[in-house]
Amino acid sequence: MGSAAEQSARGGGPALEGAASHGTAVVFASALTGVPPFYAVSVAAGVVRFHFPRFLALALVGRVLRFTAVFLIPRLVSMLGA
């Protein structure tokens, strides 16, 4: 099993066992809404060694959805008001 310092050096340990499932939701929510700030979540994901391809996919989908909404909502509002 190893000491806590050895587990921490390998990026494992009891503190990070459920981090992937919670981290997935946090990364996607942050990319989609900006809460918590996406920059801070990105740094934290690197610190805890979040799986990079998963992070990249979640970030890409979340940001595309966010900026699509930012682009389309004013147009929809103007169409409804006209």
C-alpha positions in Angstrom: 0.0 0.0 0.0 2.7 2.5 0.9 2.8 5.7 3.0 0.6 8.7 2.4 3.6 10.6 0.9 4.3 7.7 -1.5 0.6 7.6 -2.6 0.5 11.4 -3.0 3.7 11.3 -5.1 2.0 8.7 -7.4 -1.2 10.8 -7.6 -3.4 8.4 -5.7 -4.6 7.8 -2.2 -7.9 7.8 -0.4 -8.4 11.6 -0.9 -8.6 11.3 -4.7 -10.6 8.1 -5.1 -13.9 9.8 -6.0 -12.3 12.9 -7.6 -12.8 11.7 -11.1 -16.6 11.4 -10.9 -17.0 14.7 -9.0 -14.3 16.4 -11.1 -16.1 15.5 -14.3 -19.2 17.3 -13.2 -17.2 20.3 -11.9 -15.2 20.7 -15.1 -18.3 20.5 -17.3 -20.3 22.8 -15.1 -17.5 25.3 -15.0 -16.9 25.2 -18.8 -20.6 25.6 -19.4 -21.5 28.3 -16.8 -18.2 29.9 -15.7 -19.0 29.1 -12.1 -16.6 28.3 -10.5 -14.2 30.2 -12.7 -12.9 28.0 -15.5 -9.3 29.2 -15.1 -9.2 28.0 -11.5 -10.8 24.7 -12.4 -8.3 24.2 -15.2 -5.4 24.8 -12.8 -6.9 22.5 -10.1 -7.4 19.8 -12.7 -3.8 19.9 -13.5 -2.8 19.8 -9.9 -4.8 16.7 -9.2 -3.7 15.1 -12.5 -7.2 14.9 -14.0 -7.3 12.7 -17.1 -6.3 15.1 -19.8 -8.4 13.7 -22.8 -11.5 13.7 -20.5 -10.8 17.3 -19.4 -10.3 18.4 -23.0 -13.5 16.8 -24.2 -15.6 18.2 -21.3 -14.0 21.7 -21.7 -14.6 21.7 -25.4 -18.2 20.6 -25.3 -19.0 23.0 -22.4 -17.4 26.0 -23.9 -18.9 25.4 -27.4 -22.4 25.2 -25.7 -21.7 28.3 -23.6 -20.6 30.5 -26.5 -23.3 29.1 -28.8 -25.8 30.3 -26.2 -24.0 33.6 -25.8 -24.2 34.1 -29.6 -27.8 32.9 -30.1 -29.7 34.3 -27.1 -29.5 38.0 -28.2 -30.7 37.0 -31.6 -33.6 35.1 -30.2 -34.5 38.0 -27.9 -34.4 40.4 -30.8 -36.6 38.2 -32.9 -39.2 37.9 -30.1 -39.2 41.6 -29.6 -39.5 42.6 -33.3 
